[in-house]
Amino acid sequence: MRDTALVIIDMQMGMQARLDEGRGVVNPDADVVIARLAAACRAAGVPVIHVRHHDLRPGSPFRNGLPGAAPMPCDVAEPGEAVFYKSTSSAFASTDLAAHLRGLGVARVIVTGAVLGFCVTSTVRAAAELGFAVVLPRDAVLGFDLPDAGLSAEEIARVTFGLLGEDFAELTETDALIAAL
């Protein structure tokens, strides 16, 4: 696992607010799962990298300095852990994440976080296109419904996992990843 890194995407208090609002969700306990995976990675010497959304639009809850932009407890960086701030859906498009990973000798990324149908998907696809092997633990991502589109969180997750697992990522569960560390 020396060539592996854990990437935690957008686990910020704005996501907790969505959970608290009662939005339709898959993996409502993803934060607990991510915290457990991060602890196991740290213990095994696997780098833990944090990517947070910084929305440039005025009034966005994910704008730096606002409560919604603060990390959830599972995403609080420990000393020495890299934190990237992105303004795009993909964790790669508006950051130096790829160069950082390559500088660490990382060839394989474990992608976790939020939101499955948006930033997680964009990041997984970009990582694969940049030549990284991608592992996506199905139980370590948050996915929400899209009520205006008439889509449940479960429908979105089923299709998203199907697409990503077909061409972009190895789908797994957190327990299996931890056992392999």
N, C-alpha and C positions, 0 to 999 in steps of 0.2 A: 504493500500500500504506500510505499515511499513516493510513488509518482501520482498520488491521489490527493485531492483537496475537497473539502466540503464547502459549498457555497450556499449561504442563506440569503434569500431574496425577500425584501420588502415586509419582513415581519415587524411591522410598526403599529403603533397604537391606533392608527386609523383603521387597521384590520380588526383590532379588538373592538372598536366601536361598531363595525359591521356585525360582528358576532353578537355584541350586546343588544343590537337592534333586532335580533332574531331573524336575520337574513337566512335564506335557504343556503345550506353549506354542506360540503363534503369535508370530512376530517376536522370536525370542530375542536378536537384535541391535538391538532397538528403541532401546536406550540410545545406541548409536553413531549411529544415524540421527537421534535427537532432538538429540544434541550437535551434529551437523553442521547441522541445521536451525536450532538456536538461534544458532550462530555466524553463519550466513548472515543471519538476522533482525537480529542485533545490527549486523552490517556495513551492512545496509540501513536501519537506524534504526527497525526494527519492535520495539515493546516486547516484552520477554520477561517473562512473569509465572509465578510458581511457586506451586502449590497443593499442600500436603502434608496427609496425613491424620493427625489427632490423635485416636486412639481413646481414649475416656474410660473404657473397661472396664479394670479392673486386670488386669495380666498380658499385655495385648495388646502385640505387638511394635511396633505403631505408636503407642505412647504416647510423648509428648514426653519426651526425656531418655534413652530406651532406644536401643540400637544400631540396631534395626530402623527407627526413625523418622528416622534421619539420611538426608540426601539422597544418592542415587547421584551419581557424578561428573557425569553429564549434567544434573543438576538443581541444581547448586551456583549460587546466585545471585551475579551480579556486582554491584558497588556500584551502588546506585540502583534495582535491580530489586525489584519488589514480591514479597513472600512472604506468602501467606495460609495459615492453618491451619484446616482444616475438621473438623467432627465428624460430618458427614453424607456420604451418597454423592455428592450433587451439590456441585460447587465453589461453587454460588451459594446454597444453602439456609442455610448457617451462617456465611457470610462477607459482606463488603461488596464482593465482586468485581464485581458489576454496576455499582455506583456508581463504583467505581474505573475500570472500562472506559469508562463514559459520561463521566467526568471527563477522560479522555484523548482523547475524541472517537472512540472505537473503535466501529465498526458491524459489524465482521467479526472472528471469532476462529478461529484455527487451534488445534484441540484435539489434544493428544498425551498419551501417558502410559499409566497403568495404573489399573485393570484394565478391559479393553475391555467385558466383559459387565456391569460394575458401575459404578464411578465415572465412567468415560469416557462410557458410555451416559447416565447420569443428567445429567451435565454438558452433553452435546450437546443432549439434549432440553430441558433448562431454558434453555440459551442461546437455542435457537430460539424457545421460548415467550416469552422476554423480548424478542424482536425482533432478536436478533443473527443475522447470516448466519454459518453455521458451515462450516468446511472441516475435513475429517477425512482426514489422510493415512494410508492403510491400513497403511503400513509403519512408522509411528511410534507404534504402540500395542502394549502387551503384553496378551496374552490367555492365560488359563490354562484347563486342563481342570477339570471338576467330576466327579471319579471316583465320588463317592457317588451322583450323579445319572446316571452312565453316559454323560456327554457329553464328547467330546473337545474340545480347544481349537479345532480346525479347524471342527467343527460349530457351536460357539458363535459363532465369528468369522463364518462364512458367514451365519448367521441375523442376527446383530447388524448386520453391514455392510448386509445386505439391507434391514432395517427402517430403519436410520438414513439410508441413502442414498435411500430412497423418499420420506421426508417431512421429514427434519430437517437433513441435511448434504450438502454437495457432497463426494463421495468422490474422492480423488486419490492421488498418490504424492509423496513428498518431492522427488524430482528435478524434477518439474514445478513444484512450489511454489518451489523455489530458483531455477529458471530465470525465474520470473515476478517475482521480487523486484527 
